Amino acid sequence: MFLRNTALTALCAGVLVVAPLLMSGSSTKAAAALVILFAPLAIFLALKRPMLFPYAAYAFLIPFDNLLSVSTFGTATRLLGLCAGVALLWWTMRQRRIVSPPRTLLVCAALVAWAGLTLVWTSDFSGGLRVFGTILQIMLLYAVLSITPIEVKQIQMVLLAIVGGGFVAAIFGLYIFHHQSPVQQELQRELGRLQIQIGESAIDVNHFANALMLPIAATLVMALNQRRIVAKLFLCGVLATMIGAVYASASREALLGIGAMAVYLAIVSRKRLQLLAVFALGAFLSVLNPAVWQRFAAASATGGAGRTSIWAVGIAALKAHWLFGSGIGSFTNAYDQAYIGVFQSYPVGWSRDAHDILLSSSVELGIIGVLLVVTLWVMQFFMLRRIERGSALYDMRMICMAALIGLSLCAFFIDLFTYKYLWLLFALIAQVRSLAVLHSELAVRPTPVTIEEDDVADPLWVREAPSHAY
């Protein structure tokens, strides 16, 4: 009550302070005014409902990550992620209870330690330090989320934020696709795909499409299980918008990932007729951008837009750095050192990224690092094994596993290990696992047994058998 009254008082005072700034006509002052106005509410939510804010806001903004630069600090999502980690850790400490941490945290700690050690010999220290900072931050947030107690409504709220962010990002992408500058229009006609650039900030369209994988998986499962026809049609519209944005991006890896998700859901779900309708919807939307199929047809001639040539150079670099690695953040340097000695049927030039998570990890971190990355990834598939068919959490398991399968396929064609949309999925898996653990503990919690008056006065406590398996 004290916090609520304080926040209300601060909000009223804030209105009086910011009113002159809002009427000044300056965009900078207006932005500062809005920050001042909503700061009390943000602080109140961070203290009382940290899963709603800042974390749900962080999840919502992830598809826009690279467009939200905040001075030299990084992006707004990075700032929100930092605030979310602090707020959730404080809230967990106040609750005086944590969920038993998953074993993946040990692997994360080992991976951070090894990546930090490779900074000693990396050939690109500034780039390596930047990548190491990103890995450290996202893994710390992952660790906090893994031990934070959570309720079903909170996970549903996070899922709605993920779907909402994907939907808004898809609308934004489709708008940009049809409203480009003359230069971008020429580039778009040449490449036949979406180009997203606002000022000096840009989003790689492959990562833009990959960031929609989890929202698409969540929307698809929600639509399959929705009984009300109006809600089902609305979710189908949301799904069509996001798939349409992926088609506009013409990202082959993302389309293959969506196909893999649909196949998985067709196997584990009983709504196969509805999934056939989704396949039909996807086939219809593919006609709207013929460049998608042109890119698939040209894949063999171009080596997957030069990926096979990049991989050939990367394998040559791996031969020189297979044991300890070239150091975190130094793949392009190792690539350039090996480039001149490798024949390329489709030359793609100097200083290229790995376009494969295994190759990137192997070259930069050596055999130790890649084994840790693979171990961490594989463990994600087994974290939800306690949730069986018929459980109230099974739909959440389907969402997580579908998105994980889709992004696993994408990872063979692009290095996404340091991107927030991947760790948003890993965190969601950890949160669903925490919910399953908490439900299992509740299922075996001692409950009082009714006794006759003739029996002893003290209550007897027995363990109640679980009502459903997790």
TIKEZA-156763 format. One record per residue (C-alpha): residue in three letters; residue number from 1; chain; x, y, z. Coordinates in steps of 0.25 Angstrom, whole numbers, padded with zeros to 4 digits, always signed. Layout:
residu, num, chaine, c1, c2, c3
ALA, NUM, A, X, Y, Z
...
This chain:
residu, num, chaine, c1, c2, c3
MET, 1, A, +0000, +0000, +0000
PHE, 2, A, +0011, +0009, +0003
LEU, 3, A, +0018, +0007, -0010
ARG, 4, A, +0005, +0009, -0017
ASN, 5, A, +0002, +0022, -0010
THR, 6, A, +0016, +0027, -0013
ALA, 7, A, +0015, +0024, -0028
LEU, 8, A, +0002, +0031, -0029
THR, 9, A, +0008, +0043, -0022
ALA, 10, A, +0020, +0043, -0031
LEU, 11, A, +0011, +0041, -0043
CYS, 12, A, +0003, +0054, -0040
ALA, 13, A, +0015, +0062, -0037
GLY, 14, A, +0021, +0057, -0050
VAL, 15, A, +0009, +0062, -0058
LEU, 16, A, +0011, +0076, -0052
VAL, 17, A, +0026, +0075, -0056
VAL, 18, A, +0025, +0070, -0070
ALA, 19, A, +0013, +0078, -0075
PRO, 20, A, +0022, +0090, -0079
LEU, 21, A, +0032, +0081, -0085
LEU, 22, A, +0021, +0074, -0094
MET, 23, A, +0016, +0088, -0098
SER, 24, A, +0030, +0093, -0102
GLY, 25, A, +0030, +0087, -0116
SER, 26, A, +0044, +0081, -0114
SER, 27, A, +0044, +0066, -0117
THR, 28, A, +0056, +0064, -0108
LYS, 29, A, +0049, +0071, -0097
ALA, 30, A, +0036, +0063, -0100
ALA, 31, A, +0044, +0050, -0099
ALA, 32, A, +0050, +0054, -0086
ALA, 33, A, +0036, +0058, -0081
LEU, 34, A, +0030, +0045, -0084
VAL, 35, A, +0042, +0038, -0077
ILE, 36, A, +0039, +0046, -0065
LEU, 37, A, +0024, +0044, -0066
PHE, 38, A, +0025, +0029, -0066
ALA, 39, A, +0037, +0027, -0057
PRO, 40, A, +0029, +0025, -0044
LEU, 41, A, +0020, +0015, -0051
ALA, 42, A, +0032, +0007, -0057
ILE, 43, A, +0039, +0007, -0043
PHE, 44, A, +0026, +0002, -0036
LEU, 45, A, +0024, -0009, -0046
ALA, 46, A, +0039, -0013, -0045
LEU, 47, A, +0037, -0014, -0030
LYS, 48, A, +0024, -0021, -0030
ARG, 49, A, +0022, -0028, -0044
PRO, 50, A, +0036, -0029, -0050
MET, 51, A, +0032, -0040, -0059
LEU, 52, A, +0022, -0030, -0066
PHE, 53, A, +0032, -0019, -0066
PRO, 54, A, +0043, -0018, -0069
TYR, 55, A, +0044, -0033, -0074
ALA, 56, A, +0031, -0034, -0083
ALA, 57, A, +0035, -0020, -0089
TYR, 58, A, +0049, -0026, -0092
ALA, 59, A, +0043, -0038, -0099
PHE, 60, A, +0033, -0030, -0107
LEU, 61, A, +0045, -0021, -0112
ILE, 62, A, +0054, -0032, -0116
PRO, 63, A, +0051, -0032, -0131
PHE, 64, A, +0054, -0018, -0132
ASP, 65, A, +0067, -0019, -0124
ASN, 66, A, +0077, -0013, -0134
LEU, 67, A, +0069, -0001, -0137
LEU, 68, A, +0068, +0003, -0122
SER, 69, A, +0081, +0009, -0120
VAL, 70, A, +0083, +0017, -0108
SER, 71, A, +0096, +0026, -0109
THR, 72, A, +0108, +0018, -0106
PHE, 73, A, +0102, +0009, -0096
GLY, 74, A, +0096, -0001, -0107
THR, 75, A, +0082, -0003, -0109
ALA, 76, A, +0069, -0001, -0101
THR, 77, A, +0067, -0016, -0100
ARG, 78, A, +0081, -0017, -0094
LEU, 79, A, +0077, -0006, -0083
LEU, 80, A, +0063, -0013, -0081
GLY, 81, A, +0070, -0027, -0080
LEU, 82, A, +0080, -0021, -0069
CYS, 83, A, +0068, -0015, -0062
ALA, 84, A, +0060, -0027, -0063
GLY, 85, A, +0071, -0036, -0057
VAL, 86, A, +0073, -0026, -0045
ALA, 87, A, +0058, -0025, -0042
LEU, 88, A, +0055, -0040, -0043
LEU, 89, A, +0067, -0043, -0034
TRP, 90, A, +0062, -0033, -0024
TRP, 91, A, +0048, -0039, -0025
THR, 92, A, +0053, -0053, -0023
MET, 93, A, +0061, -0049, -0011
ARG, 94, A, +0049, -0042, -0005
GLN, 95, A, +0041, -0055, -0007
ARG, 96, A, +0052, -0063, +0000
ARG, 97, A, +0050, -0075, -0009
ILE, 98, A, +0057, -0079, -0022
VAL, 99, A, +0055, -0090, -0031
SER, 100, A, +0066, -0101, -0031
PRO, 101, A, +0075, -0097, -0043
PRO, 102, A, +0076, -0105, -0055
ARG, 103, A, +0089, -0112, -0059
THR, 104, A, +0090, -0103, -0071
LEU, 105, A, +0095, -0092, -0062
LEU, 106, A, +0108, -0100, -0059
VAL, 107, A, +0111, -0101, -0074
CYS, 108, A, +0108, -0086, -0076
ALA, 109, A, +0118, -0083, -0065
ALA, 110, A, +0128, -0092, -0071
LEU, 111, A, +0126, -0085, -0085
VAL, 112, A, +0127, -0071, -0079
ALA, 113, A, +0140, -0075, -0072
TRP, 114, A, +0146, -0081, -0085
ALA, 115, A, +0141, -0070, -0094
GLY, 116, A, +0148, -0060, -0084
LEU, 117, A, +0161, -0068, -0084
THR, 118, A, +0162, -0067, -0099
LEU, 119, A, +0162, -0052, -0098
VAL, 120, A, +0177, -0054, -0094
TRP, 121, A, +0180, -0059, -0108
THR, 122, A, +0169, -0053, -0117
SER, 123, A, +0174, -0045, -0129
ASP, 124, A, +0163, -0035, -0128
PHE, 125, A, +0162, -0031, -0113
SER, 126, A, +0153, -0020, -0115
GLY, 127, A, +0143, -0028, -0123
GLY, 128, A, +0145, -0040, -0114
LEU, 129, A, +0142, -0031, -0101
ARG, 130, A, +0129, -0026, -0107
VAL, 131, A, +0125, -0040, -0111
PHE, 132, A, +0129, -0045, -0097
GLY, 133, A, +0121, -0034, -0090
THR, 134, A, +0108, -0038, -0098
ILE, 135, A, +0110, -0053, -0095
LEU, 136, A, +0112, -0050, -0080
GLN, 137, A, +0100, -0041, -0079
ILE, 138, A, +0090, -0050, -0086
MET, 139, A, +0095, -0062, -0078
LEU, 140, A, +0094, -0054, -0065
LEU, 141, A, +0079, -0051, -0069
TYR, 142, A, +0077, -0065, -0072
ALA, 143, A, +0082, -0070, -0059
VAL, 144, A, +0073, -0060, -0051
LEU, 145, A, +0061, -0065, -0059
SER, 146, A, +0065, -0079, -0057
ILE, 147, A, +0063, -0078, -0042
THR, 148, A, +0052, -0068, -0041
PRO, 149, A, +0039, -0074, -0036
ILE, 150, A, +0028, -0072, -0046
GLU, 151, A, +0013, -0075, -0048
VAL, 152, A, +0005, -0079, -0060
LYS, 153, A, -0001, -0065, -0062
GLN, 154, A, +0012, -0059, -0062
ILE, 155, A, +0017, -0068, -0073
GLN, 156, A, +0005, -0066, -0081
MET, 157, A, +0007, -0051, -0080
VAL, 158, A, +0022, -0053, -0085
LEU, 159, A, +0016, -0061, -0097
LEU, 160, A, +0006, -0050, -0100
ALA, 161, A, +0018, -0040, -0100
ILE, 162, A, +0026, -0049, -0109
VAL, 163, A, +0014, -0051, -0119
GLY, 164, A, +0011, -0036, -0118
GLY, 165, A, +0025, -0032, -0121
GLY, 166, A, +0026, -0041, -0133
PHE, 167, A, +0013, -0036, -0138
VAL, 168, A, +0016, -0022, -0137
ALA, 169, A, +0030, -0025, -0143
ALA, 170, A, +0024, -0032, -0155
ILE, 171, A, +0014, -0020, -0158
PHE, 172, A, +0026, -0011, -0157
GLY, 173, A, +0034, -0020, -0167
LEU, 174, A, +0023, -0021, -0177
TYR, 175, A, +0021, -0006, -0176
ILE, 176, A, +0036, -0004, -0179
PHE, 177, A, +0035, -0014, -0190
HIS, 178, A, +0025, -0006, -0197
HIS, 179, A, +0030, +0008, -0193
GLN, 180, A, +0045, +0009, -0196
SER, 181, A, +0054, +0020, -0200
PRO, 182, A, +0059, +0021, -0215
VAL, 183, A, +0072, +0015, -0211
GLN, 184, A, +0066, +0004, -0203
GLN, 185, A, +0056, +0001, -0214
GLU, 186, A, +0067, -0001, -0224
LEU, 187, A, +0074, -0010, -0214
GLN, 188, A, +0061, -0018, -0211
ARG, 189, A, +0058, -0020, -0226
GLU, 190, A, +0072, -0025, -0228
LEU, 191, A, +0072, -0035, -0216
GLY, 192, A, +0057, -0037, -0216
ARG, 193, A, +0056, -0036, -0201
LEU, 194, A, +0053, -0027, -0189
GLN, 195, A, +0063, -0017, -0185
ILE, 196, A, +0062, -0011, -0172
GLN, 197, A, +0070, +0002, -0169
ILE, 198, A, +0066, +0014, -0160
GLY, 199, A, +0076, +0025, -0161
GLU, 200, A, +0090, +0018, -0158
SER, 201, A, +0083, +0006, -0151
ALA, 202, A, +0080, -0006, -0158
ILE, 203, A, +0074, -0020, -0156
ASP, 204, A, +0080, -0033, -0163
VAL, 205, A, +0067, -0038, -0170
ASN, 206, A, +0071, -0052, -0166
HIS, 207, A, +0072, -0049, -0152
PHE, 208, A, +0059, -0041, -0153
ALA, 209, A, +0052, -0054, -0159
ASN, 210, A, +0059, -0063, -0148
ALA, 211, A, +0053, -0054, -0137
LEU, 212, A, +0039, -0057, -0142
MET, 213, A, +0041, -0072, -0140
LEU, 214, A, +0037, -0072, -0125
PRO, 215, A, +0025, -0063, -0127
ILE, 216, A, +0020, -0071, -0139
ALA, 217, A, +0022, -0084, -0131
ALA, 218, A, +0014, -0078, -0119
THR, 219, A, +0003, -0072, -0128
LEU, 220, A, +0001, -0085, -0136
VAL, 221, A, +0000, -0094, -0123
MET, 222, A, -0010, -0083, -0118
ALA, 223, A, -0018, -0084, -0130
LEU, 224, A, -0019, -0099, -0131
ASN, 225, A, -0024, -0099, -0116
GLN, 226, A, -0034, -0088, -0117
ARG, 227, A, -0048, -0092, -0117
ARG, 228, A, -0055, -0079, -0120
ILE, 229, A, -0056, -0077, -0135
VAL, 230, A, -0054, -0061, -0134
ALA, 231, A, -0041, -0063, -0126
LYS, 232, A, -0036, -0074, -0135
LEU, 233, A, -0038, -0065, -0147
PHE, 234, A, -0031, -0053, -0140
LEU, 235, A, -0019, -0062, -0137
CYS, 236, A, -0019, -0068, -0151
GLY, 237, A, -0018, -0053, -0156
VAL, 238, A, -0007, -0050, -0146
LEU, 239, A, +0000, -0063, -0151
ALA, 240, A, -0002, -0059, -0166
THR, 241, A, +0004, -0045, -0163
MET, 242, A, +0017, -0051, -0157
ILE, 243, A, +0018, -0062, -0168
GLY, 244, A, +0016, -0051, -0178
ALA, 245, A, +0028, -0043, -0172
VAL, 246, A, +0037, -0055, -0173
TYR, 247, A, +0033, -0057, -0187
ALA, 248, A, +0036, -0042, -0190
SER, 249, A, +0050, -0044, -0183
ALA, 250, A, +0052, -0056, -0193
SER, 251, A, +0060, -0063, -0182
ARG, 252, A, +0062, -0077, -0187
GLU, 253, A, +0067, -0082, -0173
ALA, 254, A, +0055, -0076, -0166
LEU, 255, A, +0045, -0083, -0176
LEU, 256, A, +0052, -0096, -0174
GLY, 257, A, +0051, -0094, -0159
ILE, 258, A, +0036, -0091, -0160
GLY, 259, A, +0034, -0103, -0168
ALA, 260, A, +0042, -0112, -0157
MET, 261, A, +0033, -0106, -0146
ALA, 262, A, +0020, -0109, -0154
VAL, 263, A, +0025, -0124, -0156
TYR, 264, A, +0028, -0125, -0141
LEU, 265, A, +0015, -0120, -0137
ALA, 266, A, +0008, -0129, -0147
ILE, 267, A, +0015, -0141, -0140
VAL, 268, A, +0012, -0137, -0126
SER, 269, A, -0002, -0129, -0128
ARG, 270, A, -0015, -0136, -0130
LYS, 271, A, -0020, -0124, -0138
ARG, 272, A, -0014, -0129, -0152
LEU, 273, A, -0026, -0124, -0160
GLN, 274, A, -0024, -0110, -0155
LEU, 275, A, -0009, -0111, -0158
LEU, 276, A, -0012, -0115, -0172
ALA, 277, A, -0020, -0102, -0173
VAL, 278, A, -0007, -0094, -0168
PHE, 279, A, +0001, -0101, -0179
ALA, 280, A, -0009, -0096, -0189
LEU, 281, A, -0008, -0082, -0183
GLY, 282, A, +0007, -0082, -0184
ALA, 283, A, +0007, -0087, -0198
PHE, 284, A, -0003, -0076, -0202
LEU, 285, A, +0006, -0066, -0196
SER, 286, A, +0018, -0071, -0203
VAL, 287, A, +0012, -0066, -0216
LEU, 288, A, +0012, -0051, -0211
ASN, 289, A, +0028, -0051, -0212
PRO, 290, A, +0033, -0060, -0224
ALA, 291, A, +0047, -0056, -0220
VAL, 292, A, +0046, -0066, -0209
TRP, 293, A, +0046, -0078, -0219
GLN, 294, A, +0056, -0071, -0228
ARG, 295, A, +0066, -0071, -0216
PHE, 296, A, +0064, -0085, -0213
ALA, 297, A, +0066, -0089, -0228
ALA, 298, A, +0079, -0081, -0228
ALA, 299, A, +0084, -0087, -0216
SER, 300, A, +0092, -0098, -0223
ALA, 301, A, +0098, -0088, -0233
THR, 302, A, +0102, -0078, -0222
GLY, 303, A, +0106, -0088, -0211
GLY, 304, A, +0095, -0083, -0202
ALA, 305, A, +0099, -0068, -0205
GLY, 306, A, +0113, -0072, -0203
ARG, 307, A, +0112, -0080, -0190
THR, 308, A, +0119, -0092, -0196
SER, 309, A, +0131, -0083, -0200
ILE, 310, A, +0131, -0077, -0186
TRP, 311, A, +0130, -0090, -0179
ALA, 312, A, +0142, -0095, -0188
VAL, 313, A, +0151, -0084, -0183
GLY, 314, A, +0145, -0086, -0168
ILE, 315, A, +0150, -0100, -0169
ALA, 316, A, +0163, -0096, -0173
ALA, 317, A, +0164, -0086, -0161
LEU, 318, A, +0159, -0097, -0152
LYS, 319, A, +0171, -0106, -0156
ALA, 320, A, +0180, -0095, -0150
HIS, 321, A, +0172, -0092, -0137
TRP, 322, A, +0164, -0105, -0134
LEU, 323, A, +0170, -0107, -0120
PHE, 324, A, +0169, -0094, -0112
GLY, 325, A, +0162, -0086, -0123
SER, 326, A, +0166, -0072, -0129
GLY, 327, A, +0160, -0065, -0117
ILE, 328, A, +0146, -0060, -0115
GLY, 329, A, +0141, -0049, -0126
SER, 330, A, +0152, -0052, -0135
PHE, 331, A, +0146, -0061, -0146
THR, 332, A, +0147, -0051, -0157
ASN, 333, A, +0162, -0049, -0154
ALA, 334, A, +0164, -0064, -0155
TYR, 335, A, +0156, -0065, -0167
ASP, 336, A, +0165, -0054, -0174
GLN, 337, A, +0177, -0061, -0170
ALA, 338, A, +0172, -0074, -0177
TYR, 339, A, +0165, -0067, -0189
ILE, 340, A, +0176, -0066, -0199
GLY, 341, A, +0179, -0080, -0198
VAL, 342, A, +0166, -0086, -0201
PHE, 343, A, +0160, -0088, -0215
GLN, 344, A, +0145, -0082, -0216
SER, 345, A, +0136, -0086, -0227
TYR, 346, A, +0127, -0074, -0223
PRO, 347, A, +0136, -0063, -0217
VAL, 348, A, +0130, -0055, -0206
GLY, 349, A, +0141, -0046, -0202
TRP, 350, A, +0149, -0043, -0189
SER, 351, A, +0144, -0042, -0174
ARG, 352, A, +0132, -0051, -0174
ASP, 353, A, +0124, -0056, -0163
ALA, 354, A, +0123, -0071, -0161
HIS, 355, A, +0109, -0073, -0164
ASP, 356, A, +0109, -0086, -0156
ILE, 357, A, +0109, -0086, -0140
LEU, 358, A, +0117, -0099, -0140
LEU, 359, A, +0128, -0093, -0149
SER, 360, A, +0128, -0080, -0142
SER, 361, A, +0129, -0086, -0128
SER, 362, A, +0140, -0096, -0133
VAL, 363, A, +0149, -0086, -0139
GLU, 364, A, +0148, -0076, -0128
LEU, 365, A, +0147, -0085, -0115
GLY, 366, A, +0154, -0098, -0120
ILE, 367, A, +0149, -0112, -0117
ILE, 368, A, +0146, -0108, -0102
GLY, 369, A, +0137, -0097, -0106
VAL, 370, A, +0129, -0104, -0117
LEU, 371, A, +0127, -0116, -0108
LEU, 372, A, +0121, -0106, -0097
VAL, 373, A, +0112, -0099, -0107
VAL, 374, A, +0107, -0113, -0112
THR, 375, A, +0105, -0118, -0098
LEU, 376, A, +0097, -0105, -0094
TRP, 377, A, +0089, -0106, -0107
VAL, 378, A, +0086, -0121, -0106
MET, 379, A, +0082, -0119, -0091
GLN, 380, A, +0071, -0110, -0095
PHE, 381, A, +0063, -0122, -0102
PHE, 382, A, +0063, -0130, -0089
MET, 383, A, +0059, -0119, -0079
LEU, 384, A, +0044, -0121, -0081
ARG, 385, A, +0044, -0136, -0082
ARG, 386, A, +0036, -0136, -0068
ILE, 387, A, +0025, -0130, -0075
GLU, 388, A, +0017, -0141, -0082
ARG, 389, A, +0005, -0141, -0091
GLY, 390, A, -0008, -0138, -0083
SER, 391, A, -0001, -0128, -0074
ALA, 392, A, -0006, -0114, -0073
LEU, 393, A, +0008, -0109, -0077
TYR, 394, A, +0009, -0118, -0090
ASP, 395, A, +0005, -0107, -0099
MET, 396, A, +0016, -0098, -0094
ARG, 397, A, +0025, -0110, -0096
MET, 398, A, +0021, -0111, -0110
ILE, 399, A, +0023, -0096, -0113
CYS, 400, A, +0037, -0097, -0107
MET, 401, A, +0041, -0110, -0114
ALA, 402, A, +0036, -0105, -0128
ALA, 403, A, +0043, -0092, -0127
LEU, 404, A, +0056, -0099, -0122
ILE, 405, A, +0055, -0108, -0134
GLY, 406, A, +0053, -0097, -0144
LEU, 407, A, +0065, -0089, -0138
SER, 408, A, +0074, -0101, -0137
LEU, 409, A, +0072, -0102, -0152
CYS, 410, A, +0074, -0088, -0155
ALA, 411, A, +0087, -0089, -0146
PHE, 412, A, +0094, -0097, -0157
PHE, 413, A, +0093, -0085, -0167
ILE, 414, A, +0095, -0073, -0158
ASP, 415, A, +0103, -0071, -0145
LEU, 416, A, +0092, -0067, -0135
PHE, 417, A, +0098, -0070, -0121
THR, 418, A, +0100, -0056, -0116
TYR, 419, A, +0086, -0051, -0121
LYS, 420, A, +0075, -0048, -0111
TYR, 421, A, +0064, -0055, -0118
LEU, 422, A, +0071, -0069, -0116
TRP, 423, A, +0073, -0066, -0101
LEU, 424, A, +0059, -0062, -0100
LEU, 425, A, +0055, -0076, -0104
PHE, 426, A, +0065, -0082, -0095
ALA, 427, A, +0060, -0074, -0083
LEU, 428, A, +0045, -0078, -0087
ILE, 429, A, +0050, -0092, -0086
ALA, 430, A, +0056, -0090, -0073
GLN, 431, A, +0043, -0083, -0068
VAL, 432, A, +0034, -0094, -0072
ARG, 433, A, +0043, -0104, -0066
SER, 434, A, +0043, -0095, -0053
LEU, 435, A, +0028, -0096, -0053
ALA, 436, A, +0028, -0111, -0055
VAL, 437, A, +0037, -0112, -0043
LEU, 438, A, +0028, -0103, -0034
HIS, 439, A, +0016, -0111, -0038
SER, 440, A, +0023, -0124, -0035
GLU, 441, A, +0026, -0119, -0021
LEU, 442, A, +0012, -0115, -0019
ALA, 443, A, +0007, -0128, -0023
VAL, 444, A, +0015, -0135, -0012
ARG, 445, A, +0013, -0125, -0002
PRO, 446, A, +0008, -0130, +0012
THR, 447, A, -0007, -0128, +0014
PRO, 448, A, -0015, -0130, +0027
VAL, 449, A, -0024, -0142, +0028
THR, 450, A, -0037, -0142, +0034
ILE, 451, A, -0037, -0150, +0047
GLU, 452, A, -0048, -0155, +0057
GLU, 453, A, -0050, -0148, +0070
ASP, 454, A, -0046, -0160, +0077
ASP, 455, A, -0032, -0160, +0071
VAL, 456, A, -0020, -0152, +0076
ALA, 457, A, -0022, -0137, +0075
ASP, 458, A, -0010, -0134, +0067
PRO, 459, A, -0013, -0134, +0052
LEU, 460, A, -0006, -0145, +0043
TRP, 461, A, +0001, -0141, +0031
VAL, 462, A, +0003, -0150, +0019
ARG, 463, A, +0008, -0148, +0005
GLU, 464, A, -0002, -0146, -0006
ALA, 465, A, +0000, -0154, -0019
PRO, 466, A, +0002, -0145, -0031
SER, 467, A, -0011, -0142, -0038
HIS, 468, A, -0004, -0141, -0051
ALA, 469, A, +0010, -0144, -0056
TYR, 470, A, +0021, -0134, -0059
